[in-house]
């Protein structure tokens, strides 16, 4: 495999080795059904063969990254939504070995993995991809999944205190010293050693999607990419949110980019796109799985109000709440351009069936974004 540069800089990694003003990735392809809580027969299977073929396709058309979901137990329902998933570090390593350009993330639940082990897992994948691996950190998750490991979630404040120690240890393991010690409130490591170091002298891109104030503060202190919910009202409101987050990072002497997640349904006409979206996300939604998701998250009509509950229920049926982008290629390109105008650096997209829908998206939408100056043609 031809590597991008003999020693990739952090800037190379953080921009996924490209000049794209709007970075585009694929989200959730390691899980059965992906992020579409639907009964339709063509929903994503999530097998290794499907994932490898998708990664190669994405690599060829210029998609920048693939981001997996760290899932250990499905949500049930008629489809056992996300019940079959591939562990993300092995998945990333295999995809990196099968591709040339694309960055692939591993998603890890910090409380479930020793940071020395996690650091080594990251470095192994990073060497396989010659600098194209990224780390997505999750600090807390579904209680039922933690119970599988015999681990109890910490209270919210301590969750992020622990996560800070965890990432500190990982970065020390990646650092220049062969041996290091660490004594914190939660973690204690003595005469620890981790070799080799990440590929080429720079470290993997680190991302996080914490929604709370503590989660955002953790991302601002430690991460290169922060995923946030895109506002659905105006470009201006998105610009304010992005500006505020970036300003918080700069107060710490750091620069970070802001991303969001979306669900794209792109068809030749607006009507075709809207009809299919309604078919997959309403008529054929796996409502029993949606209700299971709502119950796990403790969302009820009593604590939310009936109207808000029904709205959230509909949003979960649409790609677990990602921003819906539905329409013909012109409309989809317009919506993506609005996100860039709002200050977002990129978006992680999901589709009902990634492999069937990506070719049309790449053929019709990406060239429109190139004409707008948001994407550059793929390298030969």
Secondary structure, 3 states (H helix, E strand, C coil): CCCCCCCCCHHHHHCCCCCCCCEEEEECCCECCCCCCECCCCCCCCCHHHHHHHHHHHHHHCCCEEECCCCCCCCCCCCCCCCCECCHHHHHHHHHHCCCCCEEEEEEEHHHCCHHHHHHHHHHHHHHCCCCEEEEEECCCCHHHHHHCCCCCCCHHHHHHHHHHHHHHHHHHHCCCCEEEEECCCCEEEEEECCCCCHHHCCCEEEECCCCHHHHHHHHHHCCEEECCCCCCCHHHHHHHHHHHHHHHHHCCCCCEEEEEEEEEECCCHHHHHHHHHHHHHHCECHHHHHHHHHHCCCCHHHHCHHHHHHHHHHHHCHHHCEEEEECHHHHHHHHHHHHHCCCCEEEEECCCHHHHHHHHHHHHHHHHHHCCCCCCCCC
